[in-house]
Every structure is written in structure tokens, then in C-alpha cells.
Amino acid sequence: MSLLLALLALTASSAAAQPKPLDCEASAAHRQFDFWVGHLEVKNAKGQLAGHNRIEKVQKDCALRESWSSAGGGSGESLNYYHPERVNGTSYGWTPATASSISAVG
């Protein structure tokens, strides 16, 4: 019985000690890439359609998802988010339809 009470006390104290989740919608740092959000028609230097890029806020505005589709049939997606504990604060991961991937920080 005393073991059960000790476990309950430990669980309650650790739950109370957890930090409040970050409100990305209200965080100015998370708004730094808002200019990028939207649907972009991308053209090459000759003015020809190169592809379409859709950028949308996801995960309660804590990240941006990029969905690229080229005029030639290629595609890929990235996930970009602000990470305050990293140098320069940003993380980026790209995965094209070829199943390779790129990750970058900063």
C-alpha cells in the first residue's frame, strides 16, 4: 500500500513539474516564415512554368509543410520548424519522391 502511495505521489509531482507547451500561434519566433505560406507558381528564368509549391502551417502552427511538384513530374515535401535550442533556431528536412532525404539545421 505504501508503495502505491509513493508511486501516486511521484506521478503527481512529475506531472506538475512538466513545462507548459509552447503556444506557437502566439510565438513571434514561430512567425518568422509566415511570408512563405501560400501557393506559389514557380517559373524559370524564361518565364516557363517550373512547378508549384504549396506552403502551409501544420501542427498548431508550430511547423510549415512544403509540398513541391515540378512541371516535369518530380515532387517532394519538407517540414520546417523553429527550434529555440538550436543554433540559428531552425530545422529543415526534405524528402523527394526518389526516397532520398536532406536534413539541415540553422
C-alpha positions, -999 to +999 in steps of 0.1 A: +000+000+000+028+025+009+045+016-025+013+025-043+010+058-024+046+066-032+041+059-069+010+081-070+028+109-053+058+106-077+034+107-107+016+137-094+048+157-088+063+149-121+031+158-140+030+192-121+067+198-129+063+195-167+066+228-186+036+243-203+036+235-241+047+264-263+019+283-279+033+285-315+004+307-327+014+334-302+052+330-306+068+358-326+098+334-333+074+309-350+060+337-372+094+344-389+085+324-420+048+334-423+057+353-455+063+319-472+028+305-465+007+301-496+005+285-531+033+296-554+035+291-591+073+289-598+087+299-632+122+296-646+143+325-660+125+322-694+091+326-677+081+290-683+063+271-655+088+251-634+063+238-609+040+245-580+050+250-543+023+249-516+034+260-481+010+255-452+011+258-414+007+225-396+009+211-361-009+240-344+012+265-364+045+250-349+058+239-384+055+246-421+050+219-446+062+225-482+048+204-510+066+208-543+055+194-577+076+202-607+063+207-642+084+177-652+067+153-628+090+154-598+078+161-563+089+163-527+080+176-493+097+194-465+090+201-429+104+233-414+102+244-378+117+268-353+137+251-326+149+276-299+176+253-285+194+250-318+219+274-334+200+298-356+168+282-344+155+264-375+154+228-387+146+216-422+140+182-436+134+175-474+122+142-488+118+139-526+098+112-544+131+094-550+132+083-513+164+101-505+164+129-479+182+160-468+182+174-432+196+208-422+198+228-391+203+266-389 
